[in-house]
Amino acid sequence: MTEYELVDTFYSIAVLSDQLMGSFITLLFAFLVASYLVSDKLDRRMTIVVITLYSFMAFRYVMLYYNVSGDVATLADVLMQRRIEPGSSLGWLEIQDGISWVNAGTTGAMFFGFAASIVFFFYTRHHRSE
């Protein structure tokens, strides 16, 4: 790949990563609002259906984000390696170290958000039905 293609691919994948995070947050907050409004009105079967569907979609977004962010980290390493090669025109490009740690932390935060939303669902279900 040319240097231009590498940089373009890096930023395209980074944008995809951000879009996945935005979609996950949208799903998370939609579930929180729905939990607050209707969790106490659902019977046991519908609760299982709602939790299962939400869990599937949330897990899907987390795994997609994890995979895409891994691609971003790998491509960042390739770009930084190319940057230091003689004759490279990537001297202007500055990608900070630690992108893998940021991605791992973000994925962990997504898992935590998912778990907290499930706890919130059952908390509101229990306290509103009293």
Residue frames as a rotation matrix with the C-alpha (Angstrom) as fourth column:
MET 1
0.579 0.816 0.000 0.00
0.816 -0.579 0.000 0.00
0.000 0.000 -1.000 0.00
THR 2
-0.149 -0.578 0.802 1.12
0.439 -0.766 -0.470 3.52
0.886 0.282 0.368 -0.62
GLU 3
-0.896 -0.231 -0.379 1.55
0.440 -0.354 -0.825 5.91
0.056 -0.906 0.419 2.28
TYR 4
-0.716 0.692 0.098 -1.58
-0.660 -0.715 0.228 7.76
0.228 0.099 0.969 1.23
GLU 5
0.018 0.749 -0.662 -3.61
-0.303 0.635 0.710 4.55
0.953 0.187 0.238 1.22
LEU 6
-0.427 -0.247 -0.870 -2.29
0.676 0.553 -0.488 3.60
0.601 -0.796 -0.069 4.66
VAL 7
-0.991 0.051 -0.124 -3.21
0.042 -0.757 -0.652 6.96
-0.127 -0.652 0.748 6.17
ASP 8
-0.467 0.873 -0.142 -6.61
-0.773 -0.326 0.544 6.98
0.429 0.364 0.827 4.47
THR 9
-0.019 0.422 -0.906 -7.33
0.102 0.903 0.418 3.45
0.995 -0.084 -0.060 5.66
PHE 10
-0.751 -0.321 -0.577 -6.24
0.590 0.067 -0.805 4.34
0.297 -0.945 0.139 9.19
TYR 11
-0.912 0.410 -0.026 -8.60
-0.360 -0.829 -0.428 7.30
-0.197 -0.380 0.904 9.38
SER 12
-0.250 0.849 -0.465 -11.44
-0.663 0.200 0.722 5.37
0.706 0.489 0.513 7.72
ILE 13
-0.159 0.144 -0.977 -11.14
0.457 0.887 0.057 2.57
0.875 -0.438 -0.207 10.27
ALA 14
-0.922 -0.190 -0.337 -10.88
0.386 -0.403 -0.830 5.11
0.022 -0.895 0.445 13.10
VAL 15
-0.661 0.750 0.018 -14.14
-0.735 -0.652 0.187 6.71
0.152 0.110 0.982 11.92
LEU 16
-0.025 0.634 -0.773 -15.79
-0.235 0.748 0.621 3.28
0.972 0.197 0.130 11.80
SER 17
-0.564 -0.269 -0.781 -14.61
0.646 0.446 -0.620 2.69
0.515 -0.854 -0.078 15.35
ASP 18
-0.975 0.213 -0.060 -16.20
-0.140 -0.803 -0.579 5.97
-0.172 -0.556 0.813 16.46
GLN 19
-0.356 0.892 -0.279 -19.44
-0.779 -0.119 0.615 5.11
0.516 0.437 0.737 14.66
LEU 20
-0.141 0.259 -0.955 -19.60
0.260 0.941 0.217 1.74
0.955 -0.218 -0.200 16.40
MET 21
-0.837 -0.193 -0.512 -19.09
0.540 -0.144 -0.829 3.45
0.086 -0.971 0.225 19.75
GLY 22
-0.820 0.572 -0.015 -21.85
-0.570 -0.820 -0.053 5.93
-0.043 -0.035 0.998 18.95
SER 23
-0.135 0.782 -0.609 -24.20
-0.498 0.478 0.723 3.12
0.856 0.401 0.325 17.97
PHE 24
-0.394 -0.070 -0.917 -23.42
0.599 0.736 -0.314 1.25
0.697 -0.673 -0.248 21.17
ILE 25
-0.968 0.015 -0.252 -24.08
0.190 -0.613 -0.767 4.33
-0.166 -0.790 0.591 23.30
THR 26
-0.544 0.827 -0.143 -27.37
-0.774 -0.429 0.466 4.91
0.324 0.364 0.873 21.45
LEU 27
-0.045 0.489 -0.871 -28.41
-0.021 0.871 0.490 1.32
0.999 0.041 -0.029 22.15
LEU 28
-0.664 -0.306 -0.682 -27.33
0.633 0.254 -0.731 1.61
0.397 -0.918 0.025 25.78
PHE 29
-0.951 0.295 -0.090 -29.30
-0.196 -0.805 -0.560 4.78
-0.238 -0.515 0.824 26.45
ALA 30
-0.307 0.877 -0.370 -32.35
-0.708 0.049 0.704 3.49
0.636 0.478 0.606 24.59
PHE 31
-0.153 0.193 -0.969 -32.27
0.381 0.917 0.122 0.43
0.912 -0.350 -0.214 26.84
LEU 32
-0.882 -0.207 -0.423 -31.87
0.468 -0.272 -0.841 2.60
0.059 -0.940 0.337 29.95
VAL 33
-0.753 0.658 -0.002 -34.86
-0.658 -0.753 0.001 4.76
-0.001 0.002 1.000 29.00
ALA 34
-0.063 0.739 -0.671 -36.96
-0.473 0.570 0.672 1.71
0.879 0.360 0.313 28.11
SER 35
-0.488 -0.182 -0.854 -35.93
0.557 0.688 -0.465 0.08
0.672 -0.702 -0.234 31.39
TYR 36
-0.988 0.082 -0.131 -37.02
0.049 -0.641 -0.766 3.09
-0.147 -0.763 0.629 33.36
LEU 37
-0.551 0.814 -0.182 -40.34
-0.831 -0.517 0.204 3.35
0.072 0.264 0.962 31.57
VAL 38
0.331 0.818 -0.470 -41.51
-0.829 0.491 0.270 -0.25
0.451 0.300 0.840 31.18
SER 39
-0.629 -0.656 -0.417 -39.35
-0.433 0.741 -0.513 -2.73
0.645 -0.142 -0.751 33.10
ASP 40
-0.843 0.329 0.425 -41.97
-0.339 0.286 -0.896 -3.18
-0.417 -0.900 -0.130 35.80
LYS 41
0.111 0.960 -0.258 -44.72
-0.843 -0.047 -0.535 -3.80
-0.526 0.277 0.804 33.23
LEU 42
-0.108 -0.232 -0.967 -43.06
-0.830 0.556 -0.041 -6.76
0.547 0.798 -0.252 31.48
ASP 43
0.877 0.339 0.342 -43.91
-0.467 0.768 0.438 -10.32
-0.114 -0.544 0.831 32.41
ARG 44
0.312 -0.818 0.483 -41.14
-0.232 0.428 0.874 -12.89
-0.921 -0.385 -0.056 32.86
ARG 45
0.305 -0.174 0.936 -41.16
0.788 0.599 -0.146 -14.13
-0.535 0.782 0.319 29.25
MET 46
0.852 0.040 0.523 -41.03
0.386 -0.723 -0.573 -10.65
0.355 0.690 -0.631 27.76
THR 47
0.761 -0.642 0.091 -38.24
-0.519 -0.519 0.679 -9.72
-0.388 -0.564 -0.729 30.18
ILE 48
0.162 -0.701 0.695 -36.22
0.249 0.710 0.659 -12.67
-0.955 0.066 0.289 28.89
VAL 49
0.488 0.077 0.870 -36.89
0.869 0.046 -0.492 -11.66
-0.078 0.996 -0.044 25.28
VAL 50
0.964 -0.086 0.250 -35.93
-0.044 -0.985 -0.169 -8.02
0.261 0.152 -0.953 25.87
ILE 51
0.556 -0.802 0.220 -32.77
-0.499 -0.111 0.859 -8.87
-0.664 -0.588 -0.462 27.83
THR 52
0.198 -0.469 0.860 -31.73
0.537 0.787 0.305 -11.47
-0.820 0.401 0.408 25.25
LEU 53
0.658 0.095 0.747 -32.20
0.733 -0.310 -0.606 -9.15
0.174 0.946 -0.274 22.27
TYR 54
0.926 -0.325 0.190 -30.45
-0.355 -0.922 0.154 -6.29
0.125 -0.210 -0.970 24.01
SER 55
0.451 -0.793 0.409 -27.59
-0.262 0.320 0.910 -8.52
-0.853 -0.518 -0.063 25.16
PHE 56
0.353 -0.285 0.891 -27.09
0.796 0.592 -0.126 -9.91
-0.492 0.754 0.436 21.67
MET 57
0.757 -0.016 0.654 -26.93
0.469 -0.683 -0.560 -6.47
0.455 0.730 -0.510 20.07
ALA 58
0.856 -0.466 0.223 -24.77
-0.508 -0.679 0.530 -4.96
-0.095 -0.567 -0.818 22.81
PHE 59
0.365 -0.741 0.564 -22.33
0.066 0.625 0.778 -7.87
-0.929 -0.247 0.277 22.69
ARG 60
0.505 -0.119 0.855 -22.24
0.853 0.219 -0.473 -7.58
-0.131 0.968 0.213 18.90
TYR 61
0.882 -0.158 0.444 -21.30
-0.004 -0.945 -0.328 -3.89
0.472 0.287 -0.834 19.09
VAL 62
0.682 -0.665 0.303 -18.66
-0.527 -0.160 0.835 -4.54
-0.507 -0.729 -0.459 21.73
MET 63
0.287 -0.585 0.759 -17.06
0.436 0.785 0.440 -7.32
-0.853 0.204 0.480 19.69
LEU 64
0.640 -0.034 0.767 -17.17
0.737 -0.254 -0.627 -5.30
0.216 0.967 -0.137 16.47
TYR 65
0.905 -0.319 0.283 -15.59
-0.362 -0.925 0.118 -2.35
0.224 -0.209 -0.952 18.27
TYR 66
0.532 -0.730 0.429 -12.91
-0.271 0.333 0.903 -4.59
-0.802 -0.597 -0.020 19.75
ASN 67
0.315 -0.392 0.864 -12.03
0.776 0.631 0.004 -6.06
-0.547 0.669 0.503 16.36
VAL 68
0.718 -0.004 0.696 -12.05
0.527 -0.651 -0.546 -2.74
0.456 0.759 -0.465 14.53
SER 69
0.876 -0.419 0.240 -10.02
-0.482 -0.742 0.466 -1.02
-0.017 -0.523 -0.852 17.25
GLY 70
0.421 -0.744 0.519 -7.49
0.195 0.633 0.749 -3.84
-0.886 -0.215 0.412 16.99
ASP 71
0.409 -0.219 0.886 -7.17
0.913 0.083 -0.400 -3.03
0.014 0.972 0.233 13.30
VAL 72
0.900 -0.069 0.430 -6.63
-0.029 -0.995 -0.098 0.63
0.435 0.075 -0.897 14.16
ALA 73
0.708 -0.661 0.250 -3.85
-0.408 -0.094 0.908 -0.27
-0.577 -0.745 -0.336 16.60
THR 74
0.288 -0.597 0.749 -2.16
0.621 0.712 0.329 -2.58
-0.730 0.370 0.575 14.10
LEU 75
0.535 -0.032 0.844 -2.35
0.771 -0.390 -0.503 -0.01
0.345 0.920 -0.184 11.35
ALA 76
0.953 -0.232 0.196 -0.99
-0.291 -0.883 0.369 2.65
0.088 -0.409 -0.908 13.71
ASP 77
0.447 -0.826 0.342 2.04
-0.013 0.377 0.926 0.44
-0.894 -0.419 0.158 14.33
VAL 78
0.238 -0.315 0.919 2.55
0.926 0.360 -0.116 -0.02
-0.294 0.878 0.377 10.58
LEU 79
0.794 0.120 0.595 2.29
0.375 -0.868 -0.325 3.73
0.478 0.482 -0.735 10.00
MET 80
0.851 -0.513 0.112 4.77
-0.421 -0.539 0.729 4.53
-0.314 -0.668 -0.675 12.74
GLN 81
0.246 -0.770 0.589 7.19
0.406 0.634 0.658 1.97
-0.880 0.077 0.468 11.31
ARG 82
0.337 -0.052 0.940 6.81
0.936 -0.092 -0.341 3.45
0.104 0.994 0.018 7.83
ARG 83
0.986 0.124 0.113 7.24
0.109 -0.985 0.133 6.95
0.128 -0.119 -0.985 9.26
ILE 84
0.589 -0.808 0.010 10.80
-0.360 -0.251 0.899 6.27
-0.724 -0.533 -0.439 10.40
GLU 85
0.383 -0.446 0.809 11.91
0.757 0.654 0.003 4.63
-0.530 0.611 0.588 7.14
PRO 86
-0.570 -0.650 -0.502 14.28
0.180 -0.695 0.696 6.64
-0.801 0.306 0.514 4.95
GLY 87
-0.986 0.145 0.085 12.48
0.043 -0.275 0.960 8.56
0.163 0.950 0.265 2.22
SER 88
-0.322 0.922 -0.215 9.14
0.947 0.317 -0.058 8.47
0.015 -0.222 -0.975 4.01
SER 89
-0.661 0.184 0.728 6.84
0.069 -0.950 0.303 11.44
0.747 0.251 0.616 3.60
LEU 90
0.357 0.851 -0.385 4.98
0.455 0.202 0.867 10.61
0.816 -0.485 -0.315 6.82
GLY 91
-0.654 -0.719 -0.237 7.12
0.574 -0.266 -0.774 12.83
0.493 -0.642 0.586 9.03
TRP 92
-0.629 0.494 0.599 4.09
-0.514 -0.844 0.156 15.01
0.583 -0.209 0.785 9.72
LEU 93
0.320 0.842 -0.433 2.06
-0.233 0.513 0.826 12.10
0.918 -0.164 0.360 11.09
GLU 94
-0.744 -0.515 0.426 2.10
-0.513 0.032 -0.858 11.77
0.428 -0.856 -0.288 14.85
ILE 95
0.418 0.814 -0.403 0.19
-0.249 0.529 0.811 8.85
0.874 -0.239 0.424 16.34
GLN 96
0.032 -0.393 0.919 0.69
-0.976 -0.209 -0.055 8.54
0.213 -0.896 -0.390 20.07
ASP 97
-0.753 -0.312 -0.580 1.80
-0.156 0.940 -0.304 5.31
0.640 -0.138 -0.756 21.69
GLY 98
-0.922 0.352 0.162 -0.69
-0.088 0.216 -0.972 3.49
-0.377 -0.911 -0.168 23.84
ILE 99
-0.426 0.812 -0.399 -3.53
-0.873 -0.254 0.416 3.26
0.236 0.526 0.817 21.35
SER 100
-0.398 0.249 -0.883 -3.93
0.037 0.966 0.256 -0.42
0.917 0.069 -0.394 22.28
TRP 101
-0.859 0.056 -0.509 -4.42
0.512 0.098 -0.853 0.51
0.002 -0.994 -0.113 25.94
VAL 102
-0.741 0.629 -0.235 -7.04
-0.576 -0.775 -0.260 3.09
-0.346 -0.057 0.936 25.03
ASN 103
-0.291 0.637 -0.713 -8.90
-0.699 0.367 0.614 0.55
0.653 0.678 0.339 22.92
ALA 104
-0.545 0.055 -0.837 -8.76
0.415 0.885 -0.212 -2.08
0.728 -0.463 -0.505 25.66
GLY 105
-0.924 0.188 -0.332 -9.98
0.229 -0.423 -0.877 0.45
-0.306 -0.886 0.348 28.22
THR 106
-0.576 0.742 -0.343 -12.82
-0.815 -0.556 0.164 1.55
-0.069 0.374 0.925 25.96
THR 107
-0.296 0.444 -0.846 -13.87
-0.278 0.807 0.521 -2.05
0.914 0.389 -0.116 25.35
GLY 108
-0.740 -0.024 -0.672 -13.82
0.587 0.464 -0.663 -2.64
0.328 -0.885 -0.329 29.10
ALA 109
-0.868 0.443 -0.224 -15.94
-0.241 -0.771 -0.590 0.45
-0.434 -0.458 0.776 29.65
MET 110
-0.397 0.743 -0.538 -18.43
-0.792 0.019 0.610 -0.83
0.464 0.669 0.581 27.09
PHE 111
-0.389 0.215 -0.896 -18.69
0.294 0.951 0.101 -4.16
0.873 -0.224 -0.433 28.95
PHE 112
-0.880 0.044 -0.474 -19.13
0.456 -0.205 -0.866 -2.27
-0.135 -0.978 0.160 32.21
GLY 113
-0.737 0.635 -0.230 -21.85
-0.653 -0.757 0.003 -0.09
-0.172 0.152 0.973 30.66
PHE 114
-0.298 0.609 -0.735 -23.63
-0.411 0.612 0.675 -3.20
0.861 0.503 0.068 29.43
ALA 115
-0.526 0.046 -0.849 -23.47
0.621 0.704 -0.346 -4.86
0.582 -0.709 -0.399 32.86
ALA 116
-0.933 0.163 -0.320 -24.59
0.136 -0.664 -0.736 -1.68
-0.332 -0.730 0.597 34.62
SER 117
-0.596 0.757 -0.268 -27.56
-0.767 -0.438 0.469 -1.34
0.238 0.485 0.841 32.27
ILE 118
-0.244 0.485 -0.840 -28.71
0.084 0.873 0.480 -4.88
0.966 0.047 -0.253 33.09
VAL 119
-0.706 -0.048 -0.706 -28.42
0.701 0.090 -0.707 -4.09
0.097 -0.995 -0.030 36.81
PHE 120
-0.908 0.378 -0.180 -30.39
-0.340 -0.917 -0.209 -0.88
-0.244 -0.128 0.961 36.24
PHE 121
-0.439 0.768 -0.466 -33.12
-0.467 0.248 0.849 -2.82
0.768 0.590 0.250 34.43
PHE 122
-0.151 0.376 -0.914 -33.65
0.561 0.794 0.234 -5.18
0.814 -0.478 -0.331 37.35
TYR 123
-0.860 -0.165 -0.482 -33.26
0.496 -0.487 -0.719 -2.39
-0.116 -0.858 0.501 39.91
THR 124
-0.786 0.609 -0.108 -36.02
-0.618 -0.776 0.126 -0.33
-0.007 0.165 0.986 38.32
ARG 125
-0.285 0.683 -0.673 -38.12
-0.222 0.636 0.739 -3.45
0.932 0.360 -0.030 37.80
HIS 126
-0.389 0.070 -0.919 -37.89
0.768 0.575 -0.282 -4.34
0.508 -0.815 -0.277 41.47
HIS 127
-0.842 -0.060 -0.536 -38.30
0.439 -0.654 -0.616 -0.86
-0.314 -0.754 0.577 42.96
ARG 128
-0.787 0.597 -0.152 -41.13
-0.601 -0.689 0.406 0.29
0.138 0.411 0.901 40.74
SER 129
-0.264 0.716 -0.647 -43.20
-0.078 0.653 0.754 -2.84
0.961 0.249 -0.116 41.34
GLU 130
-0.780 -0.062 -0.623 -43.20
0.587 0.270 -0.763 -2.35
0.215 -0.961 -0.174 45.12
